[in-house]
Amino acid sequence: MEIVHTIGRRKTSIARIFMSEGKGNISVNKKDYAVYFPTSTLQYKINQPFLLTSTEGNYDLKITVKGGGVNGQAEAVRMAISRALCKINEEHRTQLKPEGLLTRDPRMVERKKFGQKKARKKYQFSKR
């Protein structure tokens, strides 16, 4: 099997993954994924596509991720893994699609407007 390359995005995070057959080694920015994503919820988000398709431990991953925070980065990686699994075997799509792992989440931070404190918060108004 050749190396499969996919991209996942969430908020301002962009994750590029290179998936190949192996023993289940996952490295994120040249670190082990358990070191890069220390909490169990973030590690679960990365393993979720493998758990749903029952393919954990079958693939080695090299991941480069940049931008955003750790939660956005973990969700970007999850999307990229889901896309790669669908590229490898189209039957995985039936398990991943109902869970929403193949859908790009369009929610982004709203921009700050001039004359206001934040995107929607305004300066205090005094009538008199």
C-alpha positions in Angstrom: 0.0 0.0 0.0 1.3 3.4 -0.9 1.2 6.5 1.4 -2.2 8.3 1.6 -2.1 12.1 2.0 -5.1 14.1 3.3 -5.9 17.4 4.9 -8.3 18.3 7.7 -9.4 21.7 8.8 -11.2 23.1 11.9 -11.4 26.8 12.9 -7.9 28.1 12.0 -6.1 24.7 12.4 -4.8 22.8 9.4 -3.7 19.1 9.7 -1.8 17.2 7.0 -1.5 13.5 7.5 0.5 10.8 5.7 -1.0 7.4 6.4 0.7 4.1 5.6 0.3 0.5 6.8 2.1 -0.3 10.0 1.8 -1.0 13.7 -0.2 2.0 14.8 2.5 4.5 15.5 1.1 8.1 15.5 3.5 11.1 15.5 2.3 14.7 15.6 4.9 17.3 14.6 7.7 14.7 15.3 6.4 14.0 18.8 4.3 11.0 20.0 0.6 11.9 19.9 0.2 11.2 23.6 2.8 13.8 24.4 1.4 16.4 21.9 -2.3 15.8 23.0 -1.9 15.1 26.8 -5.6 14.8 27.8 -7.6 11.6 27.3 -10.4 13.5 25.5 -8.1 14.8 22.8 -6.5 11.3 22.4 -10.0 9.9 22.1 -10.8 12.4 19.3 -7.8 11.2 17.3 -8.6 7.5 17.8 -12.3 7.8 17.2 -12.2 7.1 13.4 -10.1 4.0 14.0 -12.5 2.8 16.8 -15.6 3.3 14.6 -14.1 1.4 11.6 -12.3 -1.2 13.9 -8.9 -0.5 12.2 -6.9 0.6 15.3 -3.2 -0.5 15.2 -3.3 -1.1 11.4 -1.8 2.2 10.2 1.2 4.5 10.9 0.5 8.2 10.8 2.9 11.2 10.3 0.9 14.3 11.1 1.9 18.0 10.8 -0.6 20.4 12.3 -0.4 24.2 12.7 -2.7 27.1 13.7 -5.4 27.3 16.3 -5.6 25.7 19.7 -5.2 22.1 20.8 -8.9 21.2 20.6 -9.2 22.6 17.0 -6.0 20.8 16.1 -7.3 17.5 17.4 -10.5 17.9 15.5 -8.6 18.8 12.3 -6.5 15.6 12.7 -9.7 13.6 13.3 -11.2 14.9 10.0 -8.0 14.1 8.1 -7.8 10.6 9.4 -11.5 10.0 8.5 -10.9 11.2 5.0 -7.8 9.0 4.6 -9.7 5.9 5.8 -12.4 6.7 3.2 -9.7 6.9 0.5 -8.3 3.5 1.5 -11.7 1.8 1.7 -14.9 3.4 0.6 -17.0 1.1 2.9 -15.7 3.0 5.9 -17.8 6.0 4.8 -21.0 4.3 6.0 -19.6 4.2 9.6 -18.0 7.7 9.6 -20.6 9.8 7.9 -23.5 9.3 10.5 -21.0 10.4 13.3 -20.3 13.6 11.4 -16.6 13.0 11.0 -16.5 13.8 7.3 -18.3 17.1 7.6 -16.3 20.3 7.7 -17.4 22.4 10.7 -17.8 25.9 9.2 -18.0 27.8 12.6 -15.3 30.4 12.8 -14.6 33.3 15.2 -16.6 36.4 14.2 -14.4 39.4 13.4 -14.2 42.4 15.6 -16.0 45.5 14.3 -14.7 49.1 14.6 -16.4 51.2 17.2 -17.1 48.1 19.4 -15.2 46.3 22.1 -15.5 42.9 20.5 -17.5 41.3 17.7 -20.9 41.9 19.3 -20.1 43.6 22.6 -20.4 47.4 22.5 -19.1 50.3 24.6 -21.4 51.4 27.4 -24.0 53.9 26.1 -25.0 56.8 28.2 -28.2 58.6 27.2 -27.7 61.6 29.5 
